[in-house]
Amino acid sequence: MLGIFIHLILLLQGIPLLPNQGGTVTGVLSTADARPAAGVRVAVMVQPDNPGDAGAAALVSISETDDAGRFRLENVPPGRYYISAGRVELPTYYPGTLEIASGKIVTVASGETLAGVNFSIKDVSDRGVETINAALRIPFQIHSDSGVRVPIFSERGKVSLRLTHIPDGATTDILLDAPAVTLPIATGEYRVGIENLPEDLTLNSLTFGTTNLMIENLKVTMGDLPDPEKGEQITMTNTQTGIVVQRRIQGQSTYSQSGPVYGSITSKSELILSVSARSAAASPATGVQVRGKVFPGQEEAYISGKPGRLYADGSFEFRNVTAGRHIVFMLGGSSTSRQLSAVITVGKADIENLQLQDTITLPLDVMSPAVEQAGLQSETAIPAMHSINGHVVAESTRMPVAGIVTVRGFNRSITYSLPADGEFEIPDLLPGSYGLKIETFDRATLTRTVVVEEKDVDLILTVPLPQTINEK
């Protein structure tokens, strides 16, 4: 041991060993699938006093494997050592173990070559192996009887596939126009059901592969996963996404992976929903039908605050609409989605091919009931868009002021600049109530509620000294 200590002191001080003093270790490093492990660090490591402190153990010789996986460790002081390969923080020890206690100690003699130190590196140690936390995508199909359409939004709300992860109770809702279902985590069982299916439709079956989800839970097995490609390994775990894919990086000898890599894979098993019309006595009609079509991507459809039916292709319909003036509008998946609307007057005949137009924001009271107008004979779709025009002056000087104007509507606020002349226009507004806020550059604030009816609204607004007031 004294000889090793002296040699280590010489190495640490930068004093090289004489050619006949150091030994050499040679071997071949391979991957788990018996291919050459190219560009991998291999080292000679001093036995640590405590196996738990292996990460702090001294390395007396370091090399890198060539394209054939061969390595050569030179100028090794005589002594007993571990041979490690791969990541510093998680190496594989000769003869192929992640546990240092299971590693084999080799003896290096002065001036001699220890050949045949051949072993396989574990994937977790190999920086040439990419590890992907993969989410599982399950192909999703809807089967229905001829002429039966399944909406993505109904009178009951969003029609969705609800997955409840039984281990933690977490729920995931997926609209029925989705081409696939992505599981938050592939391990653990899921309870699966349909939410808000219209009352005139019935669920015939819901299956995942050969599993009947109407009586059993969804449980992913290795048989549901895709077959791994050559050089690829797929395993199921209890962490992160539940699936880990490992594969060797092609076309490069070294690879440094910082942090987890996320991706997805598609299951072989499909999730299939079957729906048919429910046999029931027809209810007497109490109003007319209103139908039309918008671009796909909208998620909710309303008429005077009442939900209707919206389909994946953008077509919509409202049943049993009473006579009167109504606001028809669509909502997307977020407050920044496009909003579409129209004002219609309903009489005794159905309205077909209703056209909606972009709306900057909907009235605060857009969910209010329709304005009833009994006895109407005609049906029209009226553009009925109006503007709020304003002129803002200072109370003390009666001179125009500059700043910003904010109009607050249902689920969305829009901000406009207030130029130096104090004039502003907020166009394309439906009839209804809006919140209006004026903020000047000298920090004066004015708020009020503005009601748009059947014509443009013209306002002359007086901003007081810098303080907040409210006007009704």
C-alpha positions in Angstrom: 0.0 0.0 0.0 2.9 2.3 0.7 4.0 2.0 -3.0 0.5 2.9 -4.2 0.5 5.9 -1.9 3.8 7.2 -3.2 2.8 6.7 -6.8 -0.5 8.6 -6.2 1.4 11.5 -4.5 3.7 11.7 -7.6 0.6 11.7 -9.9 -1.2 14.4 -7.9 2.0 16.5 -8.0 2.2 16.2 -11.8 5.3 14.0 -11.7 4.9 11.2 -14.3 5.8 7.6 -13.6 8.7 6.1 -15.4 7.6 3.9 -18.4 8.5 0.7 -16.5 6.8 1.7 -13.3 3.1 2.0 -14.5 0.9 -0.8 -15.7 -1.7 -0.9 -18.5 -5.3 -2.1 -18.6 -7.0 -2.9 -21.9 -10.4 -4.3 -22.8 -13.6 -3.8 -24.8 -16.7 -2.1 -23.6 -20.1 -3.1 -25.1 -23.7 -2.0 -24.8 -26.5 -4.0 -23.3 -27.4 -5.3 -26.8 -23.8 -6.4 -27.4 -22.8 -3.6 -29.7 -19.6 -1.6 -29.3 -20.0 1.3 -26.8 -18.1 4.1 -28.6 -17.0 7.3 -27.0 -17.5 6.2 -23.4 -15.3 7.3 -20.5 -13.5 4.4 -18.8 -11.4 4.9 -15.6 -9.2 3.1 -13.1 -10.5 3.9 -9.6 -8.8 3.5 -6.3 -10.7 1.4 -3.7 -12.6 3.8 -1.5 -12.3 3.4 2.3 -16.1 3.4 2.4 -18.1 1.9 -0.6 -20.7 4.6 0.0 -18.1 7.2 -0.9 -17.4 5.8 -4.4 -18.2 9.1 -6.0 -15.3 10.8 -4.2 -12.7 8.0 -4.9 -9.5 9.0 -6.8 -9.2 8.1 -10.5 -5.6 7.3 -11.5 -6.1 6.8 -15.2 -8.9 7.9 -17.6 -9.5 7.0 -21.2 -12.3 6.8 -23.8 -13.4 3.9 -26.0 -12.9 4.0 -29.7 -15.5 3.2 -32.4 -15.0 -0.5 -31.7 -15.5 -0.1 -27.9 -11.8 -0.7 -27.2 -10.1 1.2 -24.4 -6.5 1.4 -23.1 -5.7 2.8 -19.6 -2.0 3.5 -19.3 0.5 4.6 -16.6 -1.5 2.9 -13.8 0.5 2.6 -10.5 0.8 -1.0 -9.3 -2.0 -1.9 -7.1 -5.6 -3.2 -6.7 -8.4 -1.1 -8.4 -12.0 -1.0 -9.7 -12.6 -0.3 -13.4 -15.5 2.0 -14.0 -17.3 3.2 -17.2 -19.8 5.8 -18.1 -21.3 8.6 -16.1 -19.3 9.9 -13.2 -22.4 10.1 -11.0 -23.7 6.6 -12.0 -21.0 4.4 -13.4 -21.0 0.7 -14.3 -18.3 -1.3 -12.6 -16.4 -4.2 -14.1 -17.6 -6.9 -14.7 -20.9 -5.1 -15.4 -22.7 -3.9 -12.3 -24.0 -0.7 -10.9 -23.1 -1.7 -7.3 -19.5 -1.2 -6.3 -19.8 -3.9 -3.8 -20.4 -6.3 -6.6 -17.6 -5.0 -8.7 -14.5 -7.1 -9.3 -11.2 -5.7 -8.1 -8.3 -6.1 -10.6 -4.6 -6.2 -9.8 -2.2 -4.1 -11.9 1.5 -5.0 -11.8 4.4 -2.6 -12.6 5.3 -2.5 -16.3 2.7 -5.2 -17.3 -0.5 -5.1 -19.3 -3.7 -6.5 -17.9 -5.7 -7.5 -21.0 -9.2 -8.9 -21.5 -11.1 -6.5 -19.1 -14.2 -6.8 -21.2 -17.7 -5.9 -19.9 -21.0 -4.4 -20.8 -22.1 -0.9 -19.7 -25.6 -0.4 -18.2 -27.9 1.9 -20.1 -28.3 4.3 -17.2 -24.5 4.8 -17.2 -24.1 5.3 -20.9 -24.2 8.9 -22.2 -24.6 7.4 -25.6 -28.1 6.2 -24.6 -31.1 8.5 -24.7 -33.7 8.0 -22.0 -37.2 9.2 -22.8 -40.1 9.6 -20.4 -42.8 8.7 -22.8 -46.5 9.6 -22.5 -48.8 7.0 -23.9 -51.2 8.0 -26.7 -54.2 5.7 -27.2 -55.9 6.0 -30.6 -59.6 7.0 -30.1 -62.5 6.2 -32.4 -66.3 6.8 -32.2 -68.7 4.4 -33.9 -72.3 5.3 -34.3 -75.4 4.2 -36.2 -76.1 5.6 -39.6 -77.4 9.2 -39.3 -76.5 9.5 -35.6 -74.1 12.4 -34.8 -72.3 12.7 -31.5 -71.8 16.3 -30.4 -68.7 17.7 -28.6 -71.1 20.0 -26.7 -74.7 19.4 -25.8 -77.5 20.9 -23.7 -75.8 19.2 -20.7 -72.4 20.7 -21.3 -69.1 19.5 -22.9 -69.4 15.9 -24.1 -66.2 14.3 -23.0 -64.4 11.1 -22.1 -63.5 11.3 -18.4 -60.6 9.3 -17.1 -60.3 9.0 -13.3 -56.9 7.7 -12.1 -57.9 5.4 -9.3 -54.7 5.6 -7.2 -54.9 9.3 -6.7 -58.4 10.2 -7.9 -57.1 12.7 -10.5 -59.5 13.2 -13.4 -58.8 14.1 -17.1 -61.5 15.2 -19.5 -61.0 14.7 -23.3 -63.3 16.2 -25.9 -64.8 13.6 -28.3 -63.2 15.2 -31.3 -59.7 14.2 -30.1 -58.0 11.6 -32.3 -56.2 10.1 -29.4 -56.3 10.0 -25.6 -53.0 10.8 -23.8 -52.8 9.3 -20.4 -51.2 11.5 -17.7 -49.4 8.4 -16.4 -49.6 4.9 -17.9 -49.4 3.0 -14.7 -52.3 2.5 -12.3 -55.9 1.7 -13.3 -58.4 4.2 -14.8 -62.2 4.4 -14.5 -63.5 5.6 -17.8 -66.9 7.1 -18.6 -68.7 9.6 -20.9 -69.8 13.0 -19.5 -72.9 15.0 -20.8 -74.0 12.6 -23.5 -77.4 14.0 -24.8 -80.5 12.3 -23.4 -81.5 11.1 -26.9 -78.3 9.1 -27.3 -77.2 5.9 -25.6 -73.8 4.4 -25.0 -73.6 0.9 -26.4 -70.0 0.0 -25.7 -66.7 1.4 -24.6 -63.6 -0.7 -25.0 -59.8 -0.6 -24.7 -58.4 -3.5 -26.8 -60.4 -6.5 -25.5 -61.3 -4.8 -22.2 -65.0 -3.8 -21.7 -64.6 -0.4 -19.9 -68.3 -0.3 -19.0 -67.6 -3.0 -16.4 -63.8 -3.0 -16.0 -61.1 -0.4 -15.5 -58.6 0.6 -18.1 -55.2 -0.9 -17.3 -52.2 -0.7 -19.6 -49.9 -3.7 -19.9 -46.7 -4.3 -21.9 -48.9 -6.1 -24.5 -50.6 -2.8 -25.3 -47.3 -1.0 -25.9 -45.7 -0.8 -29.4 -43.0 -3.2 -30.3 -39.6 -1.7 -29.6 -37.4 -0.8 -32.6 -34.0 -2.3 -33.1 -31.7 -1.2 -30.2 -34.6 0.2 -28.3 -36.0 -0.9 -24.9 -39.4 0.0 -23.5 -40.3 -0.5 -19.8 -43.1 0.5 -17.5 -42.3 2.3 -14.3 -44.1 3.9 -11.4 -42.6 7.4 -11.9 -43.3 10.4 -14.2 -45.2 9.3 -17.3 -45.1 5.6 -16.4 -43.1 4.5 -19.5 -39.4 4.8 -20.2 -37.9 4.3 -23.6 -34.1 3.9 -23.9 -32.3 3.9 -27.2 -28.7 4.5 -28.4 -28.0 7.8 -30.1 -27.1 7.2 -33.7 -24.3 9.0 -35.7 -22.4 10.4 -32.7 -19.8 9.0 -30.4 -20.6 11.1 -27.3 -23.8 12.4 -25.9 -24.6 14.6 -22.9 -28.2 14.6 -21.7 -29.1 17.4 -19.3 -32.4 16.9 -17.5 -35.2 14.5 -18.5 -36.3 14.1 -22.1 -40.0 13.8 -22.7 -41.8 12.2 -25.7 -44.7 10.0 -26.6 -45.5 6.5 -28.0 -48.7 5.2 -29.5 -50.4 2.1 -28.1 -51.3 -0.9 -30.2 -54.7 -1.1 -28.4 -57.4 1.3 -29.4 -60.1 3.0 -27.3 -63.5 2.6 -29.1 -66.8 4.3 -28.2 -70.1 3.1 -29.7 -73.2 5.2 -29.6 -76.8 4.9 -31.0 -80.0 6.8 -30.9 -82.2 6.1 -27.9 -85.6 4.7 -28.6 -88.2 7.0 -27.0 -91.4 8.7 -27.7 -90.9 12.0 -29.5 -91.5 15.1 -27.4 -93.8 17.7 -28.8 -91.9 20.7 -30.3 -92.1 23.9 -28.3 -90.2 26.1 -30.7 -88.2 26.3 -33.9 -84.8 25.0 -34.9 -81.7 27.3 -35.4 -78.8 25.8 -37.4 -75.5 26.9 -38.9 -71.8 26.2 -39.2 -68.6 27.9 -38.0 -65.0 26.9 -38.4 -63.9 23.9 -36.3 -62.2 24.7 -33.0 -65.0 26.2 -31.1 -66.0 24.3 -27.9 -69.2 25.7 -26.6 -72.4 27.0 -28.3 -75.2 29.1 -26.6 -78.3 30.9 -27.6 -79.4 33.6 -25.0 -77.4 31.7 -22.3 -78.8 28.3 -23.1 -76.4 25.6 -24.4 -77.1 24.0 -27.7 -75.3 21.3 -29.7 -71.9 21.8 -31.4 -70.2 19.1 -33.5 -66.6 18.6 -34.3 -67.0 19.9 -37.9 -68.2 23.3 -36.6 -71.9 22.7 -37.3 -74.3 23.7 -34.6 -78.0 23.5 -33.8 -80.5 24.8 -31.2 -83.8 23.0 -30.6 -87.1 24.4 -29.4 -86.1 28.0 -29.6 -88.8 30.4 -28.5 -89.9 33.5 -30.4 -88.0 36.7 -29.6 -84.6 38.3 -30.0 -81.7 36.1 -29.2 -77.9 36.3 -29.1 -76.2 33.2 -30.6 -72.5 32.9 -29.6 -69.6 30.4 -29.6 -66.8 30.1 -27.1 -63.3 28.5 -27.7 -61.1 26.8 -25.2 -59.5 29.9 -23.6 -60.2 33.6 -23.0 -58.0 34.5 -26.1 -59.9 32.2 -28.5 -62.0 33.8 -31.3 -65.5 34.6 -30.3 -68.3 34.4 -32.8 -71.8 35.7 -32.5 -75.0 36.9 -34.1 -78.3 38.6 -33.1 -81.3 36.9 -34.4 -85.1 37.5 -34.3 -87.0 34.2 -34.1 -90.6 33.8 -35.2 -92.4 30.6 -36.3 -90.1 29.1 -38.9 -86.7 27.4 -38.6 -83.5 29.3 -39.3 -81.0 27.5 -41.4 -77.4 28.4 -42.4 -77.0 31.1 -39.7 -73.8 33.0 -40.2 -71.8 34.2 -37.2 -69.2 36.9 -37.2 -66.1 37.7 -35.1 -66.8 39.7 -31.9 -64.1 41.4 -29.9 -65.9 40.7 -26.6 -69.4 39.6 -25.6 -71.7 41.6 -23.3 -71.4 41.0 -19.6 -75.1 39.9 -19.6 -74.8 37.6 -22.6 -76.1 34.7 -20.6 -79.4 36.5 -19.9 -82.6 35.0 -21.3 -84.0 36.1 -24.6 -86.1 39.2 -25.1 -89.5 37.6 -25.6 -91.5 38.9 -28.6 -94.7 36.9 -29.0 -96.5 36.8 -32.3 -93.4 37.3 -34.5 -94.0 36.1 -38.1 -90.6 36.7 -39.7 -87.1 35.4 -39.0 -84.0 37.5 -39.4 -80.3 37.3 -38.6 -79.3 40.9 -37.9 -75.7 42.1 -37.9 -76.7 44.5 -35.0 -73.1 45.5 -34.3 -72.7 48.9 -32.7 -69.9 51.2 -31.4 -69.1 53.1 -28.2 -67.7 56.5 -29.2 -66.2 58.7 -26.6 -64.6 62.1 -26.0 -62.6 62.4 -22.8 -61.7 65.8 -21.2 -60.2 66.9 -17.9 -62.7 68.3 -15.4 -60.5 71.3 -14.4 -59.5 72.5 -17.9 -62.1 70.9 -20.2 -59.1 69.9 -22.4 -58.7 66.5 -24.0 -56.6 64.0 -22.1 -54.6 60.9 -23.2 -54.2 57.5 -21.6 -55.8 54.1 -22.2 -59.4 52.8 -22.5 -60.5 49.3 -21.4 -63.8 47.7 -22.2 -64.7 44.7 -20.1 -67.1 42.0 -21.5 -68.0 38.4 -20.7 -64.8 36.5 -20.0 -62.6 39.1 -21.8 -61.3 42.6 -21.6 -59.9 44.7 -24.5 -57.6 47.7 -24.1 -57.3 50.6 -26.6 -55.1 53.7 -26.6 -56.6 57.1 -25.8 -54.8 59.5 -28.0 -54.0 63.2 -27.2 -57.2 64.4 -28.8 -59.2 62.4 -26.2 -61.3 60.6 -28.9 -61.8 56.8 -28.9 -64.0 54.3 -30.7 -64.8 50.7 -29.6 -66.5 49.0 -32.6 -68.3 45.8 -33.3 -70.2 45.4 -30.1 -73.4 43.4 -29.6 -76.4 44.8 -27.6 -75.8 44.5 -23.9 -73.9 45.9 -20.9 -70.2 46.5 -20.9 -67.7 47.8 -18.3 -65.7 50.9 -19.3 -62.5 52.2 -17.6 -60.6 55.3 -18.5 -57.0 55.7 -17.2 -55.2 58.9 -18.0 -51.4 59.3 -17.9 -51.7 61.6 -14.9 -53.3 58.7 -13.0 -56.8 59.8 -13.0 -59.4 57.0 -13.4 -63.0 56.9 -14.4 -65.2 53.7 -14.5 -68.7 53.2 -15.6 -71.2 50.8 -17.1 -72.3 51.4 -20.6 -75.4 49.8 -22.1 -75.5 49.3 -25.9 -79.0 49.0 -27.4 -80.1 49.4 -31.0 -77.7 52.1 -32.1 -74.2 53.5 -31.5 -73.4 55.1 -28.1 -71.8 58.5 -28.0 -70.3 59.6 -24.7 -68.7 62.8 -23.3 -66.6 61.7 -20.3 -65.2 64.1 -17.8 -62.2 62.9 -15.8 -61.8 64.5 -12.3 -58.6 65.2 -10.4 -56.4 62.1 -10.1 -58.5 59.8 -8.0 -60.8 56.8 -8.6 -64.5 57.5 -8.9 -67.4 55.3 -10.1 -70.3 56.4 -12.2 -73.4 54.4 -13.0 
